[in-house]
């Protein structure tokens, strides 16, 4: 793992200190005992940081996971103070994550488009902003919509609490001033947190404190044992929580790159979070996953390696054990102010991706907007399913556009010219076309439109080159190919397929199409770039000669 740096130690301290109010708040809004939010930032955070491939990701309780866990327990008819049921839920979530990681199912995240992921992560960042409106302004919005909470809060500026807004804006000002000095830039979050808290306490400002949510305990995470009888009631719910947590983690890997430039590995992140939850379930933790807000705190405070997350869990345990009740004096308005900064940083960090997606195509822009709206308006698990569906549709549309035919014409210098295929197959010659595509079923309609009309052609043959193109031939594509071969045979036009991959050759053989086309008319692909095309053209000339001989005999 390498050696930790001072920045990792200090950013871990900031993150650990932040985890006290945020963890307790998230547990509370989910209907759970506030200390469970603390324990979710100890063992799960340490183990998640030890094994995750996204090295700066902080694994802990998030608001989305808290809400989803509440819904799962409620649907299962279990009590929110049943520590055995909670331990079972957390362990089962971990098992689902671990199995998905071991099965390398992280690769499914590659099918989630940049447009969808940008909308999703931006929506999560806006959720963070909306979630601290109450703490930052003292006004509690009633809207059930994320954007609505922000808009409602702004429209009711007259009802903001002067004390809360002064503390939160003062915190932002301290952070901004500290950021102006190069030597203090990475410590700005810590400085703002400590200095704003001290000023608020000394000034005796009347604002809500962390201890007003619940007393901060001064003990290590308790040992908890799962309740085996709760397993049947939590199977489906555990999968839903895992899906929410893993989707959030995928959003982090997309927006917080590894400092060393190494590539993320979603499957390894799945496994790491699985181990974190399985162990966390035995130490009083609620289900945990990648936290965009606390990852933002860590990176803003200067985290450079996975040690930052490890120290965050250790510091949290030490702070709670040593001075837990004292940490209860942190004003929630201070937390609100810093979360406004962090949420804004996360939104601004997506600006380049938003511009890229917006300028790519109308479809991509629409997918980004729809996913963003869904993330801010729907339960997160529903937004994730919708985003996945949008990604699949976009992939299908784009794949359908890829498939096409191009005519290849040999030149005297041995090179080949490319052009649009002829609408009608020319007589008295052999024509070569190259197929670009993957064999996707949605390509078939376009290919049939571009396929040269062979009706009425005489002394003609068509060579279809497929080298390097056909990767996932669908049954629809193979059926079209067989149908075209039958039509050309009826028209007396020779067909040669060149550059055929082994997989396609085997599929043609199993379907019987190879025998109908003629094994000698199917030229396998080779290492030489245009060898199969040359061989195919030669075979087409033989077919024309044979057809001319038959025509002469019949006349």
C-alpha positions in Angstrom: 0.0 0.0 0.0 3.0 2.3 0.2 3.8 4.7 3.1 1.3 7.2 4.4 2.0 10.9 4.1 1.2 13.7 6.5 -1.5 14.8 4.1 -3.1 11.3 4.5 -3.0 11.6 8.3 -4.4 15.1 8.3 -7.1 14.4 5.7 -8.0 11.2 7.6 -8.5 13.3 10.7 -10.7 15.8 8.9 -12.8 13.0 7.4 -13.0 11.1 10.7 -14.1 14.3 12.5 -16.6 15.0 9.7 -18.0 11.4 10.1 -19.3 12.2 13.6 -22.0 14.7 12.6 -22.7 13.4 9.1 -22.8 9.7 10.2 -25.1 10.4 13.0 -27.3 12.6 10.9 -27.6 10.0 8.1 -28.5 7.3 10.6 -31.1 9.5 12.2 -32.8 10.5 8.9 -33.0 6.8 8.1 -34.8 6.1 11.4 -31.9 4.4 13.1 -30.1 5.1 16.3 -27.6 7.9 15.7 -24.5 6.0 17.0 -25.0 3.4 14.2 -23.9 6.1 11.8 -20.6 6.4 13.7 -19.8 2.7 13.7 -20.5 2.7 10.0 -17.4 4.9 9.6 -15.0 2.7 11.5 -14.5 -0.9 10.4 -16.2 -0.5 7.0 -14.2 2.6 6.2 -10.9 1.0 7.2 -11.4 -2.3 5.3 -13.0 -0.6 2.3 -10.0 1.7 1.9 -7.6 -1.2 2.3 -8.9 -3.2 -0.6 -10.7 -0.8 -3.0 -9.2 -0.1 -6.4 -10.5 3.4 -6.3 -8.0 4.4 -3.7 -9.5 7.6 -2.4 -13.0 6.3 -2.1 -14.4 6.4 1.5 -16.7 3.5 2.3 -19.3 4.4 4.8 -23.0 5.1 5.4 -24.6 7.5 2.9 -28.0 9.2 2.9 -29.2 7.1 0.0 -28.2 3.9 1.7 -29.8 5.0 4.9 -33.1 5.7 3.2 -33.0 2.5 1.3 -32.1 0.5 4.4 -35.1 2.1 6.2 -37.4 1.0 3.3 -36.0 -2.5 3.3 -36.5 -3.0 7.1 -40.0 -1.5 6.9 -41.0 -3.7 4.0 -39.6 -6.8 5.9 -41.7 -5.9 9.0 -38.5 -5.6 11.1 -37.9 -3.0 13.8 -35.3 -0.2 13.3 -33.8 -0.9 16.8 -33.4 -4.6 16.2 -29.6 -4.8 16.2 -29.6 -8.5 15.1 -31.8 -7.7 12.1 -29.6 -4.7 11.2 -26.4 -6.8 11.5 -28.0 -9.5 9.3 -29.0 -6.8 6.7 -25.4 -5.4 6.6 -23.8 -8.8 6.3 -26.1 -9.9 3.6 -25.5 -6.6 1.6 -21.8 -7.4 2.0 -22.3 -11.0 0.7 -24.1 -9.7 -2.4 -21.4 -7.2 -3.1 -18.6 -9.8 -2.6 -20.3 -12.3 -4.9 -20.7 -9.7 -7.6 -17.1 -8.7 -7.3 -15.8 -12.3 -7.4 -17.9 -12.9 -10.5 -16.3 -9.9 -12.1 -19.7 -8.2 -12.5 -18.1 -4.9 -12.1 -17.7 -5.0 -15.9 -21.4 -4.3 -16.3 -20.6 -0.7 -15.3 -18.7 -0.4 -18.6 -22.2 -0.5 -20.2 -23.3 2.6 -18.4 -22.6 5.5 -20.7 -20.7 8.6 -19.8 -23.9 10.6 -20.4 -25.8 8.5 -17.9 -23.0 8.5 -15.3 -22.5 12.2 -15.6 -26.2 12.8 -15.0 -26.2 10.4 -12.0 -23.1 11.8 -10.3 -24.2 15.4 -10.8 -27.6 14.4 -9.3 -25.9 12.9 -6.3 -23.8 16.1 -5.8 -27.0 18.2 -5.9 -28.6 15.8 -3.4 -25.7 16.6 -1.1 -26.4 20.3 -1.5 -30.1 19.8 -0.9 -29.4 17.7 2.2 -27.7 20.5 4.0 -30.1 23.3 3.3 -31.6 22.9 6.8 -28.2 23.0 8.6 -26.8 25.8 6.5 -29.8 28.2 6.6 -31.9 27.0 9.5 -34.9 26.6 7.2 -36.3 23.1 6.8 -37.7 22.7 3.2 -40.8 20.5 2.9 -40.4 19.6 -0.8 -39.8 15.9 -1.5 -37.8 16.7 -4.6 -34.1 17.4 -4.4 -34.0 20.4 -6.6 -37.3 21.5 -5.1 -35.6 21.6 -1.7 -33.0 24.0 -2.9 -35.5 26.2 -4.8 -37.9 26.3 -1.8 -35.1 27.3 0.5 -34.0 30.1 -1.7 -37.5 31.4 -2.2 -38.0 31.5 1.7 -34.9 33.5 2.3 -36.8 35.6 4.7 -37.3 32.6 7.0 -33.6 31.8 7.2 -32.2 31.7 10.7 -29.6 34.6 11.1 -27.5 32.6 13.5 -27.3 29.5 11.3 -26.6 31.4 8.1 -24.0 33.5 9.7 -22.1 30.5 11.0 -22.4 28.6 7.7 -21.3 31.6 5.6 -18.5 32.3 8.1 -17.3 28.7 7.7 -17.3 29.1 3.9 -15.4 32.4 4.3 -12.7 30.8 6.5 -12.4 28.0 4.0 -12.1 30.4 1.1 -9.4 32.5 2.9 -7.4 29.5 3.8 -7.5 28.3 0.2 -5.9 31.6 -0.9 -2.6 30.6 0.8 -0.8 27.8 -1.0 0.6 26.3 2.2 -2.9 26.1 3.8 -4.8 25.0 0.7 -5.0 21.3 1.5 -5.8 22.0 5.2 -8.5 24.5 4.4 -11.3 22.1 5.3 -9.7 21.2 8.7 -9.0 24.9 9.5 -12.5 25.9 8.6 -14.0 23.1 10.7 -12.0 23.8 13.8 -11.8 27.6 13.6 -15.5 28.1 12.8 -16.5 25.7 15.7 -14.2 27.5 18.2 -15.6 30.9 17.2 -19.2 29.7 17.4 -18.7 28.1 20.8 -16.9 31.1 22.2 -19.5 33.5 20.8 -22.3 31.3 22.3 -24.2 31.4 19.0 -27.6 29.8 19.3 -27.4 27.1 16.7 -28.1 23.3 16.6 -25.2 21.2 17.7 -24.2 17.7 16.8 -25.1 16.6 20.4 -28.6 17.9 19.8 -29.1 15.0 17.3 -28.0 12.5 19.9 -25.3 12.2 22.5 -21.9 11.2 21.1 -20.8 8.0 22.8 -17.3 7.5 24.1 -16.8 3.9 23.3 -15.5 1.6 20.5 -18.0 -0.1 18.1 -19.9 -2.9 19.9 -19.9 -6.5 18.8 -23.2 -7.4 17.2 -24.4 -10.8 16.0 -26.7 -11.3 13.0 -30.2 -12.7 13.5 -30.4 -15.8 11.2 -34.2 -15.8 11.3 -34.2 -12.4 9.5 -32.4 -13.8 6.4 -35.5 -14.8 4.4 -37.1 -11.4 4.9 -34.0 -9.5 3.7 -32.8 -11.3 0.6 -34.4 -9.0 -1.9 -33.8 -5.9 0.1 -30.1 -6.7 0.6 -29.7 -6.9 -3.2 -31.5 -3.5 -3.6 -29.2 -1.8 -1.0 -26.1 -3.3 -2.6 -27.2 -2.0 -6.0 -27.6 1.5 -4.6 -24.3 1.4 -2.8 -22.4 0.0 -5.8 -23.9 2.6 -8.2 -22.8 5.4 -5.9 -19.3 3.8 -5.8 -19.2 3.7 -9.6 -20.0 7.4 -9.6 -17.0 8.0 -7.4 -14.6 6.1 -9.5 -15.8 8.1 -12.5 -15.4 11.5 -10.8 -12.4 10.9 -8.5 -9.5 9.4 -10.4 -6.6 7.6 -8.7 -3.7 10.0 -8.0 -1.2 7.6 -9.5 -3.1 7.4 -12.8 -4.0 3.7 -12.4 -7.3 2.6 -13.9 -10.3 1.8 -11.6 -11.6 -1.7 -11.3 -15.3 -1.8 -10.4 -15.2 -5.5 -9.6 -12.4 -5.0 -7.1 -14.4 -2.1 -5.6 -17.4 -4.4 -5.3 -15.3 -7.0 -3.5 -13.8 -4.4 -1.2 -17.2 -3.0 -0.2 -18.4 -6.6 0.3 -15.6 -7.4 2.8 -16.2 -4.0 4.5 -19.9 -4.7 5.0 -19.5 -8.4 6.1 -17.0 -7.3 8.8 -19.0 -4.1 9.6 -22.1 -6.1 10.3 -20.4 -7.6 13.3 -19.4 -4.2 14.7 -22.6 -2.3 14.8 -22.5 -0.8 11.3 -25.3 0.0 8.9 -24.8 -1.0 5.3 -22.0 1.1 3.7 -20.9 2.0 0.3 -18.9 4.7 -1.5 -19.7 8.1 -0.1 -19.3 10.9 -2.6 -19.6 13.6 0.2 -16.9 12.1 2.5 -14.7 11.2 -0.4 -15.0 14.9 -1.4 -14.0 15.8 2.2 -11.0 13.6 2.0 -9.8 14.8 -1.4 -10.5 18.4 -0.5 -8.3 18.0 2.7 -5.4 16.6 0.6 -5.8 12.8 0.5 -3.1 11.2 -1.7 -3.4 7.5 -1.1 -5.7 4.8 0.4 -4.1 5.5 3.8 -6.4 8.6 4.0 -9.4 6.4 4.3 -7.7 4.0 6.7 -6.8 6.9 9.0 -10.3 8.3 8.7 -11.7 5.1 10.3 -8.9 5.0 12.9 -9.3 8.7 13.8 -13.0 8.4 14.1 -12.7 5.5 16.6 -10.0 7.4 18.6 -11.9 10.7 18.6 -15.1 9.1 19.8 -13.2 7.1 22.4 -11.2 10.0 23.7 -13.4 13.1 23.3 -16.6 11.9 21.9 -18.9 14.2 24.0 -16.7 17.2 23.1 -17.2 16.6 19.4 -20.9 17.0 20.1 -20.2 20.8 20.3 -19.6 21.1 16.6 -22.4 23.3 15.2 -24.4 21.7 12.4 -24.2 25.0 10.6 -20.5 24.5 10.3 -21.0 21.1 8.7 -23.7 22.7 6.5 -21.3 25.4 5.3 -18.5 22.9 4.5 -20.9 20.6 2.7 -22.1 23.5 0.6 -18.5 24.0 -0.5 -17.9 20.3 -1.1 -21.1 19.8 -3.0 -20.4 22.8 -5.2 -16.9 21.5 -5.8 -18.3 18.2 -6.9 -20.8 19.8 -9.3 -18.1 22.1 -10.7 -15.9 19.1 -11.1 -18.4 17.6 -13.5 -18.6 20.7 -15.6 -16.2 19.5 -18.3 -18.1 16.2 -18.6 -21.4 18.0 -18.8 -20.0 20.2 -21.7 -18.6 17.1 -23.4 -21.9 15.2 -23.3 -23.9 18.2 -24.2 -21.9 18.8 -27.3 -21.7 15.1 -28.4 -25.3 14.5 -29.5 -28.9 15.3 -28.7 -29.4 11.7 -27.6 -26.5 11.8 -25.1 -27.6 15.2 -23.8 -31.2 13.9 -23.3 -29.9 10.8 -21.5 -27.8 12.9 -19.1 -30.7 15.2 -18.3 -33.2 12.4 -17.8 -30.8 10.5 -15.5 -30.1 13.7 -13.5 -33.8 14.4 -13.1 -34.5 10.8 -12.1 -31.7 10.9 -9.6 -33.1 14.0 -8.0 -36.8 13.0 -8.1 -37.0 9.2 -7.8 -35.8 6.7 -5.2 -32.1 6.1 -6.1 -32.6 2.4 -6.9 -35.2 3.4 -9.5 -33.0 6.1 -10.9 -30.2 3.5 -11.3 -32.5 1.1 -13.2 -33.7 3.9 -15.4 -30.1 4.9 -16.1 -29.2 1.4 -17.0 -32.2 1.2 -19.4 -31.2 4.5 -21.0 -27.6 3.2 -21.5 -28.8 0.0 -23.2 -31.1 2.0 -25.5 -28.2 4.4 -26.4 -25.9 1.5 -27.0 -28.5 -0.1 -29.3 -29.0 3.1 -31.2 -25.3 3.7 -31.7 -24.6 0.1 -32.6 -27.4 0.2 -35.2 -25.7 3.2 -36.8 -22.3 1.5 -37.0 -23.3 -1.4 -39.3 -22.9 -0.4 -43.0 -21.4 -1.6 -46.3 -18.5 0.1 -48.2 -17.4 -0.8 -51.7 -13.7 -1.7 -52.2 -12.2 -1.1 -55.6 -8.6 -2.3 -56.4 -6.1 0.2 -57.8 -3.2 -0.6 -60.1 -0.7 0.2 -57.3 -2.2 -2.6 -55.2 -4.2 -0.2 -52.9 -7.9 -0.1 -52.5 -10.4 2.7 -52.8 -13.6 2.9 -50.7 -16.9 4.3 -51.8 -20.6 3.8 -51.3 -21.9 0.4 -52.5 -23.8 0.4 -55.8 -27.6 0.3 -55.5 -27.7 -2.3 -58.3 -25.0 -4.9 -58.6 -23.0 -4.3 -61.8 -23.1 -7.0 -64.5 -19.9 -8.4 -66.1 -17.7 -8.0 -63.1 -17.0 -9.0 -59.5 -17.8 -6.4 -56.8 -16.2 -6.3 -53.4 -17.9 -4.7 -50.4 -16.7 -4.5 -46.8 -19.0 -4.8 -43.9 -18.4 -2.6 -40.9 -20.3 -3.6 -37.8 -20.6 -6.2 -35.0 -23.5 -8.3 -36.2 -26.0 -6.5 -34.0 -29.6 -7.3 -34.8 -30.5 -3.6 -35.1 -28.1 -3.2 -38.0 -30.0 -5.5 -40.2 -32.6 -3.1 -41.6 -29.9 -0.6 -42.7 -27.7 -3.4 -44.2 -30.6 -4.7 -46.3 -31.1 -1.2 -47.6 -27.5 -0.9 -48.6 -27.1 -4.4 -50.0 -26.8 -4.2 -53.8 -29.9 -5.3 -55.8 -28.9 -8.5 -57.6 -32.1 -9.0 -59.6 -31.4 -8.8 -63.3 -27.5 -8.8 -62.9 -25.7 -11.2 -65.3 -22.1 -12.5 -65.2 -21.8 -11.0 -61.7 -20.5 -11.9 -58.3 -20.4 -10.2 -54.9 -17.6 -10.5 -52.4 -18.5 -9.5 -48.8 -15.5 -8.9 -46.6 -16.0 -9.3 -42.9 -12.5 -9.2 -41.6 -12.2 -7.6 -38.2 -15.9 -6.6 -38.1 -18.2 -9.3 -37.0 -17.7 -9.8 -33.3 -21.2 -10.8 -31.9 -23.3 -12.1 -34.8 -26.9 -12.2 -33.8 -29.5 -14.8 -35.1 -31.2 -11.9 -36.9 -28.0 -11.0 -38.8 -27.3 -14.7 -39.7 -30.9 -15.1 -40.9 -30.5 -12.0 -43.2 -27.2 -13.4 -44.6 -28.7 -16.7 -45.3 -31.7 -15.0 -47.0 -29.5 -12.9 -49.2 -27.4 -15.9 -50.2 -30.6 -17.8 -51.2 -31.9 -14.7 -53.2 -28.5 -14.3 -55.0 -28.4 -18.0 -55.9 -31.9 -17.7 -57.4 -30.7 -14.6 -59.4 -27.7 -16.6 -60.7 -25.2 -14.3 -58.9 -22.2 -15.7 -57.0 -21.6 -14.9 -53.4 -18.3 -15.1 -51.6 -17.9 -14.2 -47.9 -14.2 -13.5 -47.0 -12.4 -12.8 -43.8 -14.8 -15.0 -41.8 -13.9 -15.3 -38.1 -13.8 -18.8 -36.6 -16.8 -18.0 -34.4 -18.9 -17.0 -37.4 -17.7 -20.0 -39.4 -18.8 -22.4 -36.7 -22.2 -20.6 -36.4 -22.7 -20.9 -40.2 -21.9 -24.5 -40.0 -24.2 -25.3 -37.2 -27.1 -23.4 -38.8 -26.6 -25.2 -42.1 -26.0 -21.9 -43.9 -22.4 -22.9 -44.7 -23.6 -25.8 -46.8 -26.1 -23.6 -48.6 -23.6 -20.9 -49.3 -20.9 -23.5 -50.2 -17.9 -24.1 -47.9 -15.5 -23.2 -50.7 -17.2 -19.8 -50.9 -16.5 -18.9 -47.3 -12.9 -17.7 -46.9 -11.5 -17.7 -43.3 -9.8 -14.6 -42.0 -6.0 -14.5 -41.9 -3.2 -12.5 -40.3 -2.5 -10.7 -43.6 -4.7 -7.6 -43.9 -6.2 -8.0 -47.4 -5.3 -11.6 -48.1 -8.9 -12.9 -47.6 -10.2 -10.1 -49.9 -7.8 -11.1 -52.6 -8.7 -14.8 -52.2 -12.4 -14.0 -52.2 -12.1 -11.9 -55.4 -10.3 -14.8 -57.0 -13.0 -17.2 -55.9 -15.7 -14.8 -57.3 -14.0 -14.9 -60.7 -14.2 -18.7 -60.6 -17.9 -18.5 -59.8 -18.5 -16.2 -62.7 -16.7 -18.5 -65.1 -18.7 -21.5 -63.9 -21.9 -19.5 -64.3 -20.9 -18.5 -67.8 -20.2 -22.1 -68.7 -23.6 -23.2 -67.4 -25.3 -20.4 -69.4 -23.5 -21.5 -72.6 -24.5 -25.1 -72.0 -28.1 -24.2 -71.4 -28.2 -22.0 -74.6 
